[in-house]
Amino acid sequence: MTDKLEQYQERLAEMTESGGLSAEAQSLMSEMMDELAELQRSNKALRRVILKSGQGSAMSTRLRDALYE
């Protein structure tokens, strides 16, 4: 996703330089790009948490199974 985000930022910069966007559209696009970057960061952090919690529960499941035997 970071590649896509970088491509979007480059395209936005090109449109801004060429004058293809009004001031309002440019402001809106900048806000949207910031929000997209934040959501991407949040998504990555949540994925890490899910992976860590999955590993922890797998360990406890194995331990529980071993204790029941």
C-alpha positions in Angstrom: 0.0 0.0 0.0 2.9 2.4 0.6 3.7 2.2 -3.1 0.1 3.3 -3.9 0.3 6.1 -1.4 3.5 7.3 -2.9 2.0 7.2 -6.4 -1.0 9.2 -5.2 1.2 11.8 -3.6 3.3 12.1 -6.8 0.2 12.5 -8.9 -1.2 15.1 -6.5 2.1 17.0 -6.6 2.0 16.9 -10.5 -1.6 18.2 -10.6 -0.8 20.9 -8.1 2.3 22.1 -10.1 0.4 22.1 -13.4 -2.5 24.1 -11.8 -5.0 21.3 -12.5 -6.6 21.7 -9.1 -8.4 24.6 -7.5 -7.3 25.7 -4.0 -10.3 24.0 -2.4 -9.7 20.7 -4.3 -6.0 20.8 -3.4 -6.8 21.3 0.3 -9.3 18.5 0.2 -6.9 16.1 -1.5 -4.2 17.0 1.0 -6.5 16.2 3.9 -7.5 12.9 2.2 -3.9 11.9 1.7 -3.1 12.6 5.3 -6.1 10.6 6.4 -5.1 7.7 4.1 -1.5 7.7 5.5 -2.9 7.6 9.1 -5.3 4.8 8.3 -2.5 2.8 6.7 -0.3 3.3 9.8 -3.2 2.2 12.0 -4.0 -0.8 9.9 -0.3 -1.9 10.1 -0.3 -1.5 13.9 -3.6 -3.5 14.2 -2.2 -6.3 12.0 0.9 -6.5 14.3 -1.4 -6.8 17.4 -3.5 -9.5 15.8 -0.4 -11.5 14.8 1.0 -11.2 18.3 -2.2 -12.2 19.9 -2.6 -15.1 17.6 0.9 -16.4 18.5 0.2 -16.0 22.1 -3.1 -17.9 22.0 -1.5 -20.7 20.0 1.1 -21.1 22.7 -1.5 -21.3 25.4 -3.6 -23.7 23.4 -0.6 -26.0 23.0 0.2 -25.7 26.7 -3.5 -26.4 27.6 -3.6 -29.5 25.4 -0.3 -30.8 26.9 -1.7 -30.3 30.4 -4.9 -32.1 29.7 -3.0 -35.1 28.4 
